[in-house]
């Protein structure tokens, strides 16, 4: 029965206790609900249970804050022994700002409900359905600790979200009130059983999510309930510990299904019996299972268009014959071979993802397909027509022995000729990154006239040839980074090489030079990354005693170029006009220790366009650094240098982001916040500098700037008497010492001298007054002369 208790608050902390008699019982679960009856609670409150020795407590200390609304605190504890009484203590500690406010009266409602305890687990409770959020025809009851479906929601509810609750059973009457239900989600509950009659009143349901539950326990009864849904289109059974046999039973009578997910289960082998009746299925998700074998499991799915078998254990795919499939994802398996069926039938395949496998050879694709995306990233793939020792395997074939029951088939495949028969004319994206490719066969790219994105990064390429035979007229992105390129070849005078290229990534290779005029026909090039190569920019000054100037890369006159990275290229003493005729907006010159041996005059051609400049780790010092001409700069990185004085030319810039980390700056200007720079800055990095703890006035000013973010503010330190301290919390003795050190010296000397002067003056006055008579007589005797009258 409910117990009502009240307590009048006193001064300071308050508490009260209620003794509740409990009948003789063992293994009980009790629910307590505290409902304050006033609209505003104290700033902080907590609830404690005692005595603790007689059982484990769930939520023994419940805390919360008031927000102007009535609060309800609910918690459980389990009784292992029968207590004589229960003591509930309510304590209050108000916020500092409310310490003097009068404390309101408190009325506490204590409801004690005995709930059955069984199966070694706490049985959950049902929260009032009024906590569900209703938006038009959708009822959102997510995360409400519900143990059953609320029964008093609107009857015209079409979508009911019950995710992240504690529902274990859907009874026959659970959905009785919702005849118009179309979408039901029960993800992340404890659902073990769906009774056969639960959907009889909701046969219009067409989307049902049961992911992350325990349906393996009573899957046969749940299957009977699902069979009563003639209009079901989408079913999610992911994360229910289902085997292939359980899945077969659950979906046996669901011929209307169009989308099915059985991801994150324990399926190991698929055959033709699992999905037999799913004739309308368009999408099937089998990822993150343990599938190692598939035996004609999809042959009857004539409408299947999207198939996801990623994150399984398939060793190979042979005789691929799903002509109607549009998207196939078999990434993150252990596939070594992919062989499509030898047929002239047109495959509808548009996207094939074979990334993160163990492919040894380029896949044998369908002869006729609509393939536009081929993802082969992170495999062990290479080409074997030409080996490094000069031998050729052009005529070598591989035989596949296919054993099916008592029949044995032998398929002979040439390592390269067979691929030539595949039609790749519609391919737009080819990703072969992170493989072992050291060359591309002759005519390989010529088969892909529609290619727009080519990714060959992280391979073993030593040369890459651009020729008229591989026109690549549509190519917009070419990534050759992280290879071993020493040469980039191009036919001189070939006007149709890379005419549409926009992004060219050549970083982290061994290039020293690019073909002359390589950008002459790239009318749309915007981004070039040459970082981590040993290149120099033209023009190069003549070297005494050498007939020819060193090799260099010429980007002058490339008007469309806006982003250029030359980080870590070993640039030396830039001079002249290397960027003449360009409109660069982003320039990265970081990690070039000798690039800034002189002034920044060679950057003057970019004064009107440059917006982002990185000079990180370029041995930049405070001498001869003038940024005043770069009025368009919005982001500047000067980290990792030797700046000992804040460059005064930065003060007139209107930067949004400035990085000054890892320099030798003892302080910033005191008036930095009054400069145009201080008024425009939104982000500044300041850590790893030897700041003086006694000259942090600029730091206090920065902290008061509204809208300014210092991401590394917690890492900032300052130095005081060989100690490293945080400027955010300087000890009081340090502050007093700093005040003395930074005080006006003239005033300090005056203050120190004044007591001494006063002391001397007083001493003189005392001596004079004491010896006054004697002194006067002495003066008279020494200087006195008679005067005649």
Secondary structure, 3 states (H helix, E strand, C coil): CCEEEEECCCCCCCCCCCEEECCCCCCEEEEEEEECCCCCCCCCEEEEEECCCCCCEECCCEEECCCCCCCEEEEEEEECCCCCEEEEEEEECCCHHHCCCCCCCEEEEEEEEEECCECCECCCCCCCHHHCEEECCEEECCCCCCCCCCCCCCCCCCEEECCCCCCCEECCCCCCCCCCCCEEECCCCCCCEECCCCCCCCCCCCEEECCCCCHHHHHHHHHHHHCCCCCCCEEECCCCCCCHHHHHHHCCCCCCCCEEECCCCCCCEEECCCCCCCCCCCEEECCCCCCCEEECCCCCCCCCCEEECCCCCCCEEEEECCCCCCEEECCCCCCCEEEECCCCCEECCCEEECCCCCCCCCCECCCEECCCEEECCCCCCCCCCECCCCCECCCCEEEEEEEECCEEEEEEEECCHHHHCCCCCCCCEEECCCCCCCCCCCCCHHHCCCCCEEECCCCCCCEEEECCCCCCCCCCEEECCCCCCCEEEECCCCCCCCCCCCEEECCCCCCCCCCCCCCCCCCCCCEEECCCCCCCECCCCCCCCCCCCCCCECCCCCCCCCEEECCCCCCECCCCCCCCCCCCCEEECCCCCECCCCCCHHHHHHCCCCCEEECCCCCCCCCCCCCCCCCCCCEEECCCCCCCCCCHHHHHCCCCEEECCCCCCCCCCCCHHHCHHHHHCCEEECCCCCEECCCCHHHHHHHCCCCCECCCHHHCCEEECCEEECCCCCCHHHHHHHHHHHCCHHHHHHHHHHHHHHHHHHHHHHHHHHCHHHHHHHHHHHHCCCCCC
